[in-house]
Amino acid sequence: MSGGEAVLSFPYDDRLRQLLRAIPGRRWDPVERVWCVPLDPPDRAEALARLLEEVPGETHVSEDLAHTLTRRRARRQRAECLIDLARPDAHWWLGFATDTAPELVETLLEHAGAHTLPAIGRALIPLDEDALRMIELLREQSTRLRLSPAAQRALHSRRRQAAGERRAGERRAAAEQVVRTPATNADPFAVDELDALLADHEVRAGERDTQTDLQVSREVRERHACEAKLVALSAATEGTLEVAGLGGELKPFQRAGVSYLLAQRRAFLADEQGLGKTIEALATLEADGAYPAVVVCPASLKLNWLRELKHWLPQRSVRALIGTAGARGVPADVTVVNYDIVAARLDELRALSPRALVLDESHYCKNSKAKRTKAVHRLATSVPRDGLVLALTGTPVMNHPKELISQLRILGRLGEFGSGTRFSIEFHGPGAHQRLHWQLRARCFARRLKRDVLPQLPPKTRAVVPVELNNEPEYRLAERDLVAWLQSQPLDLDELDSKVTAALRAERLVRLNALKLLAARGKLHAALAWIHDFCSSGERLVVFAHHREIQRALLERFPTALHILGEDSHAARDAAWHAFQQPDRAENQLLVCSIEVAGQGVTLTRSSNVVFLELDWTPAKHDQAEDRCHRIGQQDAVNATYLLAAGTIDETIATLLERKRAVIGAVTDGRPEDEEGVVDALVRELRGTPYRHLRAVA
């Protein structure tokens, strides 16, 4: 037994191996060369106990394991049928015990693809549409059919697809229904809601009602039908496109993404972090033959791009530009350059006459007044209209939807939204962000979520651990001084002169950051103790911090820890990443990271645990950092822990960040929203009564 799992080691036996692989949750530890099987829920313990009876010859079962198996088997609820997710071969299946709820099991075994495994008392059915319909029907008829969390995630995308088909049928049935009501502007986005309203009220148009005020014009319905196809394509999870010349195999959802980019030409690829946007972009370049191509990325990601290019496009020549000046080298198929030097090397880049431009982490161009944004825009204009301009980012909106304006301008898509001013007016007010989400998907925005395309990916959870300050008097004095200063300032800075507003906003940010740092210092002792205790478990851990003072304190306390920090060279960062991704050793258990440097573009799937010592101003930064671990290749559930100083600015910011996630989700995922900047909201809270609900723990 180890950590609630049974640990098995036996000479190679193909039959036992196949049976073991059919037990949900089982995993192979390549380092220890043992199989690990979780014993919860009890059905897994039952399957393992039966498997042990199948082992030929004498078997040694520890007393602890034997006792645990007996206890877990006794807790089984045989009146209920639990469907779990298993992977006995290259595919995912739905599995269940055959000695539970006989009538439910009998029905499930009617599936054409069902087969039983009597040796472990289980059966399997394919994860397909027939299984979805069968399970939905059984759940309606009986409360004794349950789904494990893994099975629920696996069925989620198919359930969404089936629900979409039903809604489409309802919309067609309601297409002829109209109501008499005051006129309103027609937006293709609203057609679905209008049809649903008419259907709910069972309104049907008669011969004399053909001129009613709210009848949506044929033109708008045609636009809606056309846009709906593009919206569906932008979220497609299955594709059949074959791309020759790649150094690896694309996943089905990646094929669908490439198809969308080839069709739209100038678009966002905004898949959730960890789904392989880099690979999709490279496959798109190769499928289109769009060379020469220019890749613009943050400096910290240049080595990653060079590594991926070598792997996925081994036959293509690659060149990386370094520094603001340098001799023009031999032209290559792909030129990689970081945002910081685009302006200085702009003429050289434009002279390449690129057929494609890839912008990694395109939200770096969210500020239209920034020098790099202007330079990237000029570079984009050198790409022919039939060329490719791809904006890669899992977080196109960091704070406000207005940040999309400059990115849309670079893509050459802003005109489809009128102008920057029109964009700001059009997508403001209740429901605006969901309308914007539709309009983006209908034009230039592909996005898929992990839960839809990787149902087998273990879940990600967030937890807050409140800790005590050891500088309480100093912090409280500074907090009172800050609150008094904020209360002496105007709350709404927009009413002031623009230069005065800019100066006051900058001063606000400086003072707030100073208070954040003071809180970080105060909780450092408790945080270091927490990390030390965690490391004693032997588990891998990734630690994110913002201020260099805190990062250095971590390395002083844990001198053997690997680190990816702003003061590290690119080569040193790459070496640290490579070492961390190697098999477990004492030297690579702990990785200390800057959230600015390592929070994007790197894969840290060797760890399933990440902890934050400080909070950023945008939730997207935390989401990106968490997803360094929670991405393709992760085998375990990811735990993101936030060490917050109880009763401080930490607690208030954390609450506001959750509120801000709703705004970002509204644009990127079409969820309902509420909008206010985190810094402005924090000022409002500090002037009043800050959130203080956490209690510190030892």
C-alpha positions as semicolon CSV with decimal commas, in nm:
position;residue;x (nm);y (nm);z (nm)
1;M;0,000;0,000;0,000
2;S;0,116;0,353;-0,077
3;G;-0,093;0,668;-0,050
4;G;-0,426;0,487;-0,073
5;E;-0,311;0,281;-0,372
6;A;-0,220;-0,083;-0,405
7;V;0,129;-0,133;-0,549
8;L;0,176;-0,446;-0,760
9;S;0,486;-0,609;-0,900
10;F;0,484;-0,940;-1,087
11;P;0,673;-1,115;-1,369
12;Y;0,542;-1,027;-1,712
13;D;0,216;-1,204;-1,785
14;D;0,017;-1,069;-2,078
15;R;-0,320;-1,196;-1,953
16;L;-0,275;-1,041;-1,608
17;R;-0,151;-0,721;-1,768
18;Q;-0,463;-0,696;-1,987
19;L;-0,692;-0,758;-1,691
20;L;-0,509;-0,500;-1,481
21;R;-0,535;-0,238;-1,756
22;A;-0,915;-0,279;-1,748
23;I;-0,932;-0,161;-1,385
24;P;-1,023;0,211;-1,375
25;G;-0,756;0,446;-1,243
26;R;-0,469;0,201;-1,273
27;R;-0,133;0,348;-1,369
28;W;0,217;0,225;-1,446
29;D;0,509;0,381;-1,258
30;P;0,799;0,368;-1,507
31;V;1,056;0,460;-1,244
32;E;0,966;0,199;-0,981
33;R;0,839;-0,038;-1,253
34;V;0,524;-0,123;-1,061
35;W;0,151;-0,097;-1,120
36;C;-0,051;0,130;-0,891
37;V;-0,424;0,080;-0,843
38;P;-0,646;0,317;-0,638
39;L;-0,884;0,132;-0,406
40;D;-1,162;0,387;-0,408
41;P;-1,439;0,356;-0,509
42;P;-1,480;0,004;-0,362
43;D;-1,558;-0,150;-0,703
44;R;-1,189;-0,105;-0,788
45;A;-1,088;-0,293;-0,474
46;E;-1,326;-0,574;-0,575
47;A;-1,170;-0,597;-0,922
48;L;-0,818;-0,601;-0,777
49;A;-0,904;-0,868;-0,521
50;R;-1,038;-1,091;-0,799
51;L;-0,729;-1,019;-1,008
52;L;-0,500;-1,131;-0,725
53;E;-0,687;-1,460;-0,718
54;E;-0,594;-1,506;-1,085
55;V;-0,219;-1,468;-1,027
56;P;-0,059;-1,808;-1,090
57;G;0,156;-1,958;-0,818
58;E;0,212;-1,813;-0,472
59;T;0,139;-1,445;-0,420
60;H;0,252;-1,221;-0,137
61;V;-0,012;-0,972;-0,020
62;S;0,081;-0,745;0,269
63;E;-0,140;-0,749;0,576
64;D;-0,218;-0,381;0,523
65;L;-0,338;-0,441;0,167
66;A;-0,535;-0,754;0,258
67;H;-0,709;-0,569;0,542
68;T;-0,785;-0,270;0,319
69;L;-0,926;-0,489;0,042
70;T;-1,152;-0,670;0,286
71;R;-1,278;-0,345;0,436
72;R;-1,338;-0,178;0,098
73;R;-1,514;-0,480;-0,050
74;A;-1,747;-0,486;0,248
75;R;-1,845;-0,124;0,178
76;R;-1,966;-0,195;-0,176
77;Q;-2,321;-0,092;-0,263
78;R;-2,426;-0,375;-0,492
79;A;-2,769;-0,225;-0,540
80;E;-2,602;0,052;-0,739
81;C;-2,417;0,032;-1,070
82;L;-2,116;0,265;-1,094
83;I;-1,987;0,341;-1,443
84;D;-1,619;0,433;-1,448
85;L;-1,363;0,521;-1,715
86;A;-1,102;0,263;-1,815
87;R;-0,833;0,229;-2,079
88;P;-0,762;-0,139;-2,145
89;D;-0,608;-0,061;-2,485
90;A;-0,542;0,245;-2,701
91;H;-0,901;0,365;-2,653
92;W;-1,113;0,480;-2,360
93;W;-1,402;0,257;-2,250
94;L;-1,679;0,272;-1,994
95;G;-1,651;-0,004;-1,736
96;F;-1,874;-0,140;-1,460
97;A;-1,897;-0,431;-1,218
98;T;-2,121;-0,713;-1,342
99;D;-2,237;-0,824;-0,993
100;T;-2,430;-0,502;-0,919
101;A;-2,785;-0,387;-1,008
102;P;-2,865;-0,686;-1,237
103;E;-3,131;-0,512;-1,446
104;L;-2,901;-0,215;-1,519
105;V;-2,606;-0,439;-1,604
106;E;-2,825;-0,651;-1,831
107;T;-2,932;-0,342;-2,024
108;L;-2,576;-0,209;-2,055
109;L;-2,457;-0,545;-2,188
110;E;-2,705;-0,510;-2,474
111;H;-2,464;-0,257;-2,628
112;A;-2,330;-0,404;-2,953
113;G;-1,969;-0,344;-2,850
114;A;-1,996;-0,478;-2,493
115;H;-1,769;-0,752;-2,366
116;T;-1,720;-0,902;-2,023
117;L;-1,412;-0,982;-1,815
118;P;-1,535;-1,253;-1,575
119;A;-1,193;-1,289;-1,413
120;I;-1,226;-0,947;-1,249
121;G;-1,606;-0,929;-1,249
122;R;-1,630;-0,633;-1,485
123;A;-1,757;-0,543;-1,833
124;L;-1,669;-0,275;-2,085
125;I;-1,868;-0,082;-2,344
126;P;-1,724;0,161;-2,601
127;L;-1,737;0,534;-2,532
128;D;-1,970;0,623;-2,820
129;E;-2,306;0,777;-2,903
130;D;-2,494;0,454;-2,836
131;A;-2,345;0,439;-2,487
132;L;-2,442;0,801;-2,426
133;R;-2,805;0,742;-2,523
134;M;-2,823;0,421;-2,324
135;I;-2,682;0,580;-2,009
136;E;-2,905;0,887;-2,033
137;L;-3,211;0,662;-2,065
138;L;-3,109;0,448;-1,770
139;R;-3,040;0,751;-1,551
140;E;-3,390;0,881;-1,627
141;Q;-3,540;0,546;-1,528
142;S;-3,329;0,466;-1,225
143;T;-3,147;0,648;-0,948
144;R;-2,920;0,349;-0,896
145;L;-2,696;0,424;-1,193
146;R;-2,403;0,648;-1,102
147;L;-2,113;0,794;-1,299
148;S;-1,763;0,850;-1,167
149;P;-1,618;1,200;-1,221
150;A;-1,392;1,061;-1,495
151;A;-1,686;0,902;-1,676
152;Q;-1,885;1,224;-1,645
153;R;-1,604;1,420;-1,810
154;A;-1,568;1,163;-2,086
155;L;-1,938;1,177;-2,172
156;H;-1,957;1,556;-2,149
157;S;-1,854;1,645;-2,505
158;R;-2,086;1,388;-2,663
159;R;-2,373;1,505;-2,444
160;R;-2,313;1,863;-2,557
161;Q;-2,318;1,753;-2,920
162;A;-2,644;1,564;-2,877
163;A;-2,800;1,861;-2,695
164;G;-2,691;2,088;-2,978
165;E;-2,867;1,867;-3,231
166;R;-3,186;1,877;-3,027
167;R;-3,174;2,256;-3,002
168;A;-3,122;2,280;-3,376
169;G;-3,438;2,078;-3,430
170;E;-3,632;2,303;-3,193
171;R;-3,509;2,613;-3,376
172;R;-3,629;2,475;-3,709
173;A;-3,969;2,397;-3,560
174;A;-3,999;2,753;-3,431
175;A;-3,874;2,925;-3,747
176;E;-4,226;3,017;-3,863
177;Q;-4,344;3,159;-3,531
178;V;-4,370;3,534;-3,472
179;V;-4,513;3,766;-3,206
180;R;-4,649;4,118;-3,204
181;T;-4,412;4,335;-3,002
182;P;-4,220;4,662;-3,047
183;A;-3,943;4,656;-3,308
184;T;-3,581;4,590;-3,211
185;N;-3,251;4,572;-3,396
186;A;-3,187;4,224;-3,534
187;D;-2,854;4,060;-3,458
188;P;-2,781;3,711;-3,595
189;F;-2,658;3,617;-3,247
190;A;-3,011;3,675;-3,111
191;V;-3,189;3,441;-3,352
192;D;-3,146;3,136;-3,126
193;E;-3,281;3,319;-2,821
194;L;-3,571;3,461;-3,022
195;D;-3,667;3,120;-3,154
196;A;-3,645;2,973;-2,805
197;L;-3,873;3,250;-2,674
198;L;-4,129;3,186;-2,947
199;A;-4,115;2,811;-2,892
200;D;-4,158;2,845;-2,515
201;H;-4,473;3,049;-2,568
202;E;-4,597;2,827;-2,853
203;V;-4,642;3,126;-3,082
204;R;-4,709;3,048;-3,449
205;A;-4,752;3,301;-3,729
206;G;-5,080;3,312;-3,920
207;E;-5,156;3,447;-4,265
208;R;-5,238;3,795;-4,129
209;D;-4,928;3,802;-3,909
210;T;-4,666;3,810;-4,183
211;Q;-4,598;4,182;-4,128
212;T;-4,551;4,172;-3,753
213;D;-4,284;4,402;-3,619
214;L;-4,051;4,141;-3,470
215;Q;-4,038;3,901;-3,763
216;V;-3,667;3,844;-3,822
217;S;-3,579;3,918;-4,183
218;R;-3,477;3,642;-4,419
219;E;-3,142;3,813;-4,465
220;V;-3,063;3,801;-4,093
221;R;-3,165;3,437;-4,072
222;E;-2,942;3,354;-4,366
223;R;-2,654;3,537;-4,198
224;H;-2,725;3,345;-3,880
225;A;-2,725;3,012;-4,063
226;C;-2,392;3,095;-4,227
227;E;-2,234;3,221;-3,906
228;A;-2,366;2,926;-3,707
229;K;-2,167;2,691;-3,931
230;L;-1,848;2,888;-3,866
231;V;-1,923;2,903;-3,494
232;A;-1,959;2,524;-3,491
233;L;-1,638;2,482;-3,692
234;S;-1,450;2,708;-3,451
235;A;-1,533;2,467;-3,168
236;A;-1,497;2,142;-3,365
237;T;-1,330;1,858;-3,179
238;E;-1,298;1,612;-3,467
239;G;-1,108;1,657;-3,793
240;T;-0,979;1,433;-4,069
241;L;-0,726;1,662;-4,238
242;E;-0,394;1,490;-4,313
243;V;-0,080;1,705;-4,317
244;A;0,225;1,550;-4,481
245;G;0,575;1,631;-4,362
246;L;0,507;1,658;-3,990
247;G;0,733;1,496;-3,733
248;G;0,441;1,363;-3,533
249;E;0,071;1,275;-3,537
250;L;-0,197;1,539;-3,485
251;K;-0,486;1,471;-3,251
252;P;-0,838;1,489;-3,400
253;F;-0,917;1,826;-3,242
254;Q;-0,586;1,964;-3,369
255;R;-0,677;1,857;-3,722
256;A;-1,006;2,045;-3,683
257;G;-0,817;2,352;-3,562
258;V;-0,585;2,345;-3,863
259;S;-0,886;2,317;-4,095
260;Y;-1,043;2,626;-3,936
261;L;-0,721;2,829;-3,966
262;L;-0,675;2,730;-4,329
263;A;-1,032;2,836;-4,405
264;Q;-1,026;3,168;-4,217
265;R;-0,659;3,258;-4,291
266;R;-0,640;3,541;-4,036
267;A;-0,763;3,424;-3,699
268;F;-0,710;3,369;-3,330
269;L;-0,616;3,020;-3,219
270;A;-0,733;3,052;-2,859
271;D;-0,747;2,693;-2,739
272;E;-0,719;2,653;-2,364
273;Q;-0,361;2,637;-2,241
274;G;-0,198;2,299;-2,280
275;L;-0,376;2,179;-2,596
276;G;-0,086;2,230;-2,836
277;K;-0,145;2,561;-3,014
278;T;0,219;2,566;-3,128
279;I;0,177;2,232;-3,301
280;E;-0,145;2,343;-3,473
281;A;0,023;2,660;-3,600
282;L;0,319;2,468;-3,742
283;A;0,086;2,215;-3,905
284;T;-0,110;2,503;-4,061
285;L;0,209;2,651;-4,209
286;E;0,307;2,315;-4,356
287;A;-0,041;2,235;-4,490
288;D;-0,055;2,571;-4,665
289;G;0,309;2,580;-4,772
290;A;0,314;2,934;-4,630
291;Y;0,685;3,004;-4,644
292;P;0,880;3,208;-4,565
293;A;0,710;3,249;-4,229
294;V;0,787;3,471;-3,931
295;V;0,714;3,364;-3,573
296;V;0,701;3,641;-3,311
297;C;0,704;3,526;-2,951
298;P;0,814;3,635;-2,601
299;A;1,190;3,608;-2,553
300;S;1,144;3,334;-2,293
301;L;0,975;3,111;-2,552
302;K;1,224;3,134;-2,839
303;L;1,407;2,817;-2,740
304;N;1,076;2,634;-2,709
305;W;0,977;2,738;-3,062
306;L;1,314;2,628;-3,199
307;R;1,273;2,292;-3,025
308;E;0,921;2,241;-3,158
309;L;1,021;2,344;-3,511
310;K;1,303;2,092;-3,509
311;H;1,063;1,817;-3,398
312;W;0,754;1,895;-3,606
313;L;0,909;2,044;-3,922
314;P;1,247;1,870;-3,941
315;Q;1,282;1,936;-4,314
316;R;1,239;2,315;-4,282
317;S;1,525;2,559;-4,227
318;V;1,497;2,779;-3,918
319;R;1,671;3,100;-3,810
320;A;1,643;3,288;-3,482
321;L;1,714;3,662;-3,468
322;I;1,910;3,778;-3,164
323;G;1,962;4,136;-3,055
324;T;1,852;4,465;-3,206
325;A;2,120;4,462;-3,472
326;G;2,312;4,203;-3,665
327;A;2,423;4,098;-4,009
328;R;2,150;3,961;-4,230
329;G;2,194;3,588;-4,241
330;V;2,087;3,331;-4,495
331;P;1,706;3,343;-4,542
332;A;1,525;3,050;-4,382
333;D;1,183;2,893;-4,417
334;V;1,093;3,009;-4,065
335;T;1,238;3,309;-3,882
336;V;1,183;3,331;-3,506
337;V;1,204;3,671;-3,336
338;N;1,097;3,802;-2,996
339;Y;0,859;4,096;-2,949
340;D;1,127;4,314;-2,791
341;I;1,333;4,344;-3,110
342;V;1,064;4,345;-3,381
343;A;1,076;4,725;-3,411
344;A;1,456;4,726;-3,445
345;R;1,456;4,444;-3,703
346;L;1,135;4,548;-3,881
347;D;1,290;4,640;-4,217
348;E;1,479;4,312;-4,226
349;L;1,165;4,116;-4,146
350;R;0,951;4,297;-4,402
351;A;1,220;4,238;-4,666
352;L;1,158;3,864;-4,626
353;S;0,815;3,911;-4,791
354;P;0,663;3,660;-4,547
355;R;0,368;3,449;-4,656
356;A;0,274;3,383;-4,295
357;L;0,300;3,556;-3,958
358;V;0,249;3,369;-3,631
359;L;0,207;3,573;-3,312
360;D;0,256;3,361;-3,003
361;E;0,094;3,501;-2,687
362;S;-0,068;3,767;-2,905
363;H;-0,206;3,946;-2,599
364;Y;0,142;4,104;-2,586
365;C;-0,009;4,333;-2,853
366;K;-0,314;4,434;-2,650
367;N;-0,194;4,796;-2,608
368;S;-0,238;4,981;-2,936
369;K;-0,001;5,258;-2,825
370;A;0,289;5,026;-2,742
371;K;0,592;5,035;-2,970
372;R;0,593;4,660;-3,021
373;T;0,222;4,658;-3,114
374;K;0,280;4,920;-3,382
375;A;0,582;4,731;-3,515
376;V;0,393;4,400;-3,530
377;H;0,105;4,572;-3,709
378;R;0,345;4,706;-3,975
379;L;0,495;4,360;-4,010
380;A;0,148;4,209;-4,055
381;T;0,074;4,448;-4,342
382;S;0,363;4,291;-4,536
383;V;0,179;3,957;-4,545
384;P;-0,037;3,928;-4,863
385;R;-0,413;3,917;-4,820
386;D;-0,424;3,547;-4,904
387;G;-0,142;3,477;-4,656
388;L;-0,172;3,351;-4,300
389;V;-0,176;3,570;-3,989
390;L;-0,230;3,358;-3,680
391;A;-0,271;3,497;-3,328
392;L;-0,198;3,227;-3,070
393;T;-0,313;3,288;-2,714
394;G;-0,513;3,101;-2,455
395;T;-0,596;3,436;-2,296
396;P;-0,672;3,693;-2,571
397;V;-0,843;3,905;-2,305
398;M;-0,639;3,971;-1,992
399;N;-0,862;4,239;-1,841
400;H;-1,109;4,404;-2,081
401;P;-1,260;4,315;-2,420
402;K;-1,111;4,638;-2,560
403;E;-0,777;4,458;-2,557
404;L;-0,898;4,270;-2,863
405;I;-0,909;4,585;-3,079
406;S;-0,538;4,611;-3,155
407;Q;-0,512;4,235;-3,206
408;L;-0,803;4,241;-3,451
409;R;-0,636;4,531;-3,632
410;I;-0,318;4,324;-3,672
411;L;-0,523;4,033;-3,806
412;G;-0,689;4,265;-4,056
413;R;-1,030;4,184;-3,906
414;L;-1,119;4,504;-3,722
415;G;-1,310;4,640;-4,023
416;E;-1,560;4,356;-3,982
417;F;-1,650;4,509;-3,646
418;G;-1,666;4,865;-3,783
419;S;-1,377;5,035;-3,605
420;G;-1,215;5,052;-3,263
421;T;-1,469;5,309;-3,148
422;R;-1,761;5,117;-3,295
423;F;-1,632;4,800;-3,130
424;S;-1,627;4,968;-2,787
425;I;-1,982;5,100;-2,833
426;E;-2,129;4,788;-2,988
427;F;-2,001;4,547;-2,727
428;H;-2,084;4,734;-2,410
429;G;-2,364;4,667;-2,166
430;P;-2,566;4,361;-2,055
431;G;-2,506;4,053;-2,268
432;A;-2,248;4,231;-2,484
433;H;-1,965;3,993;-2,406
434;Q;-2,166;3,689;-2,508
435;R;-2,261;3,861;-2,834
436;L;-1,895;3,940;-2,889
437;H;-1,807;3,576;-2,826
438;W;-2,048;3,471;-3,104
439;Q;-1,926;3,737;-3,348
440;L;-1,563;3,640;-3,290
441;R;-1,627;3,272;-3,345
442;A;-1,823;3,351;-3,661
443;R;-1,522;3,533;-3,807
444;C;-1,182;3,456;-3,664
445;F;-1,175;3,277;-3,329
446;A;-1,115;2,905;-3,273
447;R;-1,125;2,783;-2,915
448;R;-1,164;2,439;-2,758
449;L;-1,156;2,354;-2,387
450;K;-0,976;2,064;-2,225
451;R;-1,296;1,919;-2,088
452;D;-1,433;1,891;-2,443
453;V;-1,133;1,744;-2,626
454;L;-0,944;1,564;-2,348
455;P;-1,210;1,409;-2,122
456;Q;-0,946;1,165;-1,999
457;L;-0,726;1,450;-1,868
458;P;-0,736;1,443;-1,486
459;P;-0,913;1,741;-1,327
460;K;-0,757;2,057;-1,187
461;T;-0,851;2,185;-0,843
462;R;-0,773;2,510;-0,662
463;A;-0,729;2,542;-0,288
464;V;-0,656;2,839;-0,062
465;V;-0,432;2,792;0,242
466;P;-0,451;3,094;0,478
467;V;-0,125;3,165;0,661
468;E;-0,027;3,408;0,936
469;L;0,183;3,721;0,900
470;N;0,492;3,757;1,116
471;N;0,501;4,134;1,050
472;E;0,143;4,211;1,150
473;P;0,206;4,554;1,313
474;E;0,415;4,677;1,019
475;Y;0,159;4,554;0,767
476;R;-0,142;4,704;0,948
477;L;0,029;5,042;0,974
478;A;0,107;5,042;0,603
479;E;-0,247;4,931;0,520
480;R;-0,401;5,212;0,726
481;D;-0,175;5,467;0,558
482;L;-0,272;5,337;0,214
483;V;-0,644;5,338;0,290
484;A;-0,622;5,694;0,424
485;W;-0,440;5,805;0,108
486;L;-0,694;5,632;-0,119
487;Q;-0,983;5,793;0,067
488;S;-0,824;6,134;0,008
489;Q;-0,818;6,074;-0,369
490;P;-1,109;6,091;-0,617
491;L;-1,269;5,749;-0,662
492;D;-1,350;5,799;-1,032
493;L;-1,028;5,910;-1,200
494;D;-1,193;5,929;-1,542
495;E;-1,341;6,266;-1,445
496;L;-0,991;6,419;-1,421
497;D;-0,747;6,543;-1,684
498;S;-0,591;6,250;-1,873
499;K;-0,235;6,328;-1,759
500;V;-0,346;6,362;-1,397
501;T;-0,542;6,037;-1,429
502;A;-0,239;5,852;-1,566
503;A;-0,017;5,983;-1,287
504;L;-0,265;5,889;-1,013
505;R;-0,323;5,543;-1,158
506;A;0,053;5,483;-1,166
507;E;0,088;5,597;-0,806
508;R;-0,203;5,378;-0,699
509;L;-0,037;5,077;-0,857
510;V;0,299;5,151;-0,694
511;R;0,141;5,182;-0,348
512;L;-0,072;4,871;-0,392
513;N;0,229;4,669;-0,511
514;A;0,425;4,788;-0,207
515;L;0,149;4,656;0,020
516;K;0,143;4,327;-0,173
517;L;0,519;4,288;-0,121
518;L;0,483;4,362;0,250
519;A;0,222;4,087;0,279
520;A;0,450;3,849;0,087
521;R;0,736;3,921;0,328
522;G;0,510;3,865;0,625
523;K;0,390;3,523;0,510
524;L;0,730;3,408;0,381
525;H;0,825;3,222;0,699
526;A;0,498;3,025;0,698
527;A;0,524;2,966;0,322
528;L;0,877;2,825;0,349
529;A;0,761;2,591;0,625
530;W;0,467;2,477;0,412
531;I;0,695;2,404;0,115
532;H;0,941;2,215;0,338
533;D;0,661;2,000;0,477
534;F;0,528;1,934;0,129
535;C;0,868;1,830;-0,006
536;S;0,902;1,575;0,273
537;S;0,627;1,381;0,094
538;G;0,859;1,319;-0,200
539;E;0,613;1,472;-0,447
540;R;0,723;1,717;-0,716
541;L;0,632;2,084;-0,663
542;V;0,635;2,397;-0,881
543;V;0,646;2,726;-0,687
544;F;0,550;3,057;-0,848
545;A;0,647;3,395;-0,706
546;H;0,654;3,747;-0,849
547;H;0,902;3,965;-0,659
548;R;1,274;3,886;-0,691
549;E;1,312;3,931;-0,318
550;I;1,073;3,642;-0,257
551;Q;1,229;3,428;-0,530
552;R;1,576;3,475;-0,381
553;A;1,449;3,390;-0,034
554;L;1,314;3,063;-0,173
555;L;1,650;2,973;-0,328
556;E;1,836;3,062;-0,008
557;R;1,611;2,823;0,184
558;F;1,620;2,552;-0,087
559;P;1,962;2,595;-0,253
560;T;1,937;2,277;-0,465
561;A;1,604;2,376;-0,622
562;L;1,586;2,424;-0,998
563;H;1,471;2,768;-1,111
564;I;1,331;2,951;-1,413
565;L;1,361;3,320;-1,329
566;G;1,398;3,650;-1,508
567;E;1,764;3,681;-1,416
568;D;1,845;3,338;-1,562
569;S;1,985;3,316;-1,915
570;H;1,771;3,151;-2,182
571;A;2,011;2,856;-2,187
572;A;1,990;2,819;-1,808
573;R;1,609;2,828;-1,818
574;D;1,604;2,559;-2,086
575;A;1,846;2,343;-1,887
576;A;1,632;2,379;-1,574
577;W;1,318;2,285;-1,767
578;H;1,489;1,982;-1,920
579;A;1,619;1,865;-1,582
580;F;1,276;1,903;-1,419
581;Q;1,108;1,694;-1,686
582;Q;1,345;1,402;-1,622
583;P;1,255;1,104;-1,398
584;D;1,233;1,168;-1,024
585;R;1,554;1,256;-0,843
586;A;1,625;1,451;-0,527
587;E;1,776;1,729;-0,739
588;N;1,465;1,792;-0,946
589;Q;1,187;1,771;-0,688
590;L;1,141;2,148;-0,652
591;L;1,120;2,415;-0,922
592;V;1,105;2,786;-0,835
593;C;0,953;2,999;-1,111
594;S;0,881;3,358;-1,197
595;I;0,518;3,387;-1,298
596;E;0,623;3,629;-1,573
597;V;0,892;3,403;-1,721
598;A;0,769;3,048;-1,666
599;G;0,396;3,117;-1,659
600;Q;0,357;3,050;-2,030
601;G;0,495;2,838;-2,311
602;V;0,664;2,564;-2,106
603;T;0,550;2,214;-2,013
604;L;0,593;2,102;-1,651
605;T;0,383;1,785;-1,653
606;R;0,629;1,599;-1,430
607;S;0,454;1,774;-1,142
608;S;0,088;1,774;-1,057
609;N;0,129;2,024;-0,775
610;V;0,174;2,398;-0,812
611;V;0,173;2,663;-0,540
612;F;0,150;3,043;-0,563
613;L;0,316;3,265;-0,303
614;E;0,195;3,591;-0,461
615;L;-0,103;3,705;-0,668
616;D;-0,091;3,881;-1,003
617;W;-0,344;4,143;-1,113
618;T;-0,500;3,923;-1,381
619;P;-0,655;3,577;-1,336
620;A;-0,526;3,479;-1,680
621;K;-0,168;3,484;-1,549
622;H;-0,260;3,230;-1,281
623;D;-0,458;3,015;-1,523
624;Q;-0,164;3,006;-1,761
625;A;0,079;2,918;-1,483
626;E;-0,147;2,641;-1,349
627;D;-0,172;2,498;-1,699
628;R;0,203;2,448;-1,724
629;C;0,120;2,129;-1,532
630;H;-0,239;2,076;-1,643
631;R;-0,192;1,995;-2,011
632;I;-0,144;1,711;-2,258
633;G;0,083;1,453;-2,099
634;Q;-0,040;1,498;-1,742
635;Q;-0,142;1,170;-1,578
636;D;-0,257;1,293;-1,236
637;A;-0,507;1,542;-1,100
638;V;-0,343;1,885;-1,073
639;N;-0,363;2,070;-0,742
640;A;-0,311;2,447;-0,747
641;T;-0,258;2,589;-0,399
642;Y;-0,262;2,959;-0,309
643;L;-0,087;3,060;0,014
644;L;-0,273;3,377;0,116
645;A;-0,209;3,599;0,415
646;A;-0,534;3,601;0,609
647;G;-0,705;3,938;0,651
648;T;-0,477;4,119;0,407
649;I;-0,476;4,259;0,056
650;D;-0,417;3,898;-0,058
651;E;-0,770;3,799;0,039
652;T;-0,932;4,096;-0,131
653;I;-0,738;4,047;-0,454
654;A;-0,820;3,674;-0,462
655;T;-1,193;3,749;-0,437
656;L;-1,173;4,011;-0,711
657;L;-0,972;3,782;-0,940
658;E;-1,251;3,525;-0,925
659;R;-1,496;3,798;-1,020
660;K;-1,270;3,898;-1,309
661;R;-1,260;3,544;-1,442
662;A;-1,627;3,588;-1,532
663;V;-1,548;3,877;-1,768
664;I;-1,274;3,686;-1,945
665;G;-1,490;3,375;-1,965
666;A;-1,773;3,574;-2,118
667;V;-1,564;3,671;-2,421
668;T;-1,355;3,356;-2,464
669;D;-1,613;3,095;-2,363
670;G;-1,946;3,278;-2,390
671;R;-2,031;3,273;-2,018
672;P;-2,231;3,543;-1,835
673;E;-2,017;3,824;-1,694
674;D;-1,968;4,119;-1,464
675;E;-1,701;4,378;-1,549
676;E;-1,475;4,598;-1,338
677;G;-1,098;4,625;-1,339
678;V;-0,923;4,439;-1,055
679;V;-0,713;4,739;-0,948
680;D;-1,012;4,976;-0,957
681;A;-1,225;4,723;-0,770
682;L;-0,948;4,677;-0,513
683;V;-0,932;5,052;-0,454
684;R;-1,310;5,056;-0,408
685;E;-1,290;4,772;-0,155
686;L;-1,000;4,920;0,042
687;R;-1,178;5,254;0,066
688;G;-1,470;5,066;0,215
689;T;-1,442;4,733;0,397
690;P;-1,196;4,480;0,254
691;Y;-1,284;4,112;0,236
692;R;-1,159;3,942;0,550
693;H;-1,299;3,595;0,593
694;L;-0,993;3,370;0,602
695;R;-0,848;3,237;0,924
696;A;-0,480;3,158;0,931
697;V;-0,372;2,801;0,988
698;A;-0,050;2,680;1,136
